[in-house]
Amino acid sequence: MKLIGSYTSPYVRKISVILLEKGITFEFMNESPWSEESRVPQYNPLGKVPALVDDNDECYNSPIIAARLEALPQSPKLLPDDAFQAVKVRQLEALADGVCDAALFIVREQLRPTEQQSQDEMLRQRHKIQRGLDALEREAADGTWLNGEQLNLADIAAACAIGYLNFRHVAPNWCVNRPALVKMVEKLFQRESFARTVPPAA
């Protein structure tokens, strides 16, 4: 199995954590989708990471890859067997990925010349991050679908999103008034799968 992506991508980290948690052996190809010499389009026609290639098929984005890996027999299972409950967990995965989307927009926008940056749009994305984190905090405090006794896909996605906020310093005060999320990520970041996938220092 081959995982194509960047060490700094939160979406790639999510898939790496899943593979490590399930004990699935994989080859990692470090490829930036932003480089002119990038080989990512060879594996994903959309030119996005992560991409996963195995002996039978190709998967093109992190939710599909996560679903593909969950269909394998390796444990632990990261989604409930009940279809409705699985949708609830996937809903929180999508929320965490949306926080990543907003953070990534800000990071990319800040790379543009100052006079070309849209301050209004970056503010809009910051509001998305705050609302998303507030929703995740409520779920983490409840502990039913997020921050429960058993690790699931929503936990991994949320921790990777917060890890990316920390890495890129996009929302330095995200932890204020969010004690359940703080406690959750402190616990998850101690797991070997997260320790092995910390992004390299910029």
N, C-alpha and C positions, 0 to 999 in steps of 0.2 A: 504494500500500500504506500502511496506517495502523496504527501501533503505539500502543496505549493502555496507559499505566502511569505509575508514579511514578519520578522520577529516583533515588530512594533504594532502590528494590527491587533485590536482587541477581538475581532472576529476569528482571526487565525488562532489567537491564544485560546479562545473558547473551544475550538476543535482540538487543539493540542491537549488541553486539559481532559477532554472527553476520552481521547485515545489513551492517555496515560492512566486515567482512572480505570479504564476497561482493560488495561494491560495489552493493548493492541500494538504490535510492532509496526513502525512506519518510518519511511525515509522522508526527511524534511528538505525541501528545496527553497532556499532563501531567495525570493524574487520580489522586487518592488514593482508594483503595478504602474508606478509613476515614471520609471526609467525608460528612456527611449530604446534601450537595448533589452527591455523586459521580455522574458519568454512567457509571461503569464497568458497572453492571448493564444498561445499554442494549446493551452489547457482549458482556458475559459474564453469563449468568443466575446464575452462582455469586458474582458480585460480587468476583472476584479479578483480579489483574493478574499477567502481561501478558495482553492480548487482541490479536489480530491480525485485521485485516479487509482483504481484497483484493476484486477485482472479482467473484470467484467464490464465496468461502466465508468462514467465520469459524472461527478457532481459539481455544481457550479457556485453555490453560495452556502453560508454557514447554516441556515435553518434546514436546507435540504441535506447537507452533509450530516448534520446532527441526527436527522431522521433516518438516514441511511445507516449510520453507525448503531442507532438504537435497534434497528432491525436485525443486527447480528446477534449471535447467541452469547457473546461475552457479557459478563456482568461486571459491575452492578448495573441494573436497569435504572435509567435516569428519568423515565416517564412512568406514571401509573398505568396499570393494565386497563383500567376503566377509561373508555374513550372520552367521556365528558371531563373527567379529572385531568386527563392528558392535555386536553385543549386548554384548561385553565393554566397549567404549567407552561404550555407553549405561548399563551397570551402574555405571561410575565417575561418569557424569553424575548418576545417581540418588543415589549416595553423597554427592556434593558438594551436591546439592539438599537431601539430608537434613540436612547440617550447617547449611545455610541455614534449614531448618525449625526446628531446635532453637534457633538464634541468634535467629530472629524471635520465637519463643515467649518467650524471656527478655526481649527488648526490650519486647514488649507487656505482659508481666507486671510489669515494672518501672515501667510507666506507671500501674499501679493503686495505690491508697492502700497504704502500707506494711503496714498491719494486714491487708489482704486478699491480699497476695502469698503464694504458696506457695513457701517456701524449699526444701522437699523436692523439689517438681517442678522448680524451677529447677536444683537440683543434679543431678537426673536428666538434664536437658537438657544441662548442662555435661559430664556424663560421655559423652553421645552425641557431642558435639562433639569431645572428646578422642579417643575411639575412632575416629571418622570420620577425623580428621586423621592418626592413626597409620596407618590403612589407606591413606590417600592418600599418605603419606610413603613407605610401602613400595613402592607402585606407581610413584611418581615416581623413587625410587632405582633401580628395575628398568628403567624407561624403555621398556617394551614397549607399554603401552596408555596411559600418561600420561608427559608430559615427554619425548616422543620427538623425532625430527628434524622431523616434520611436525605442524603445529598440528592438533588435532582437537577434537571437542566436549567431551571430558572435560577437556582443558586449560582450555578457556574456562570451563566450569562450576566447576572447582576454583578458578581464579583469582578468579572473581566471588564465590565463597563466602568466600575469604580476604579479599578486598577488603571484604566486608560485615563480617567480624569486626573488621577494622581500623577501619572507619568507625564502628561502634557500640561499639567497645572492649569487646566481649563476652568475648573470650579474649585479653587483652593479652600473654600469654606463649606464644602458640601456636607461635612460631618456635623455642622451646627444643627442642633435640634433633631438629629436623626440617630439616636442611640442604638436602635435595633439594627440598622444597617452597619453601623460601626462595629458592633459586637459580632455580627455575622461575618463581615469580611476579615476581621482580625482572626477569627477562627479558621476561615477558609484559606487565608494566605499562609497559614502554617502547614497546609497539606503539601506533600511532595510534588503533586501535579502543578500546583501554583508556584511553588518555589523554583521549579525547573523551567518555568515559562515566563519569568520576570523579564520585561523588555530590557534590552541593553541601555546603559546610560547614553543619553544623547551627546 
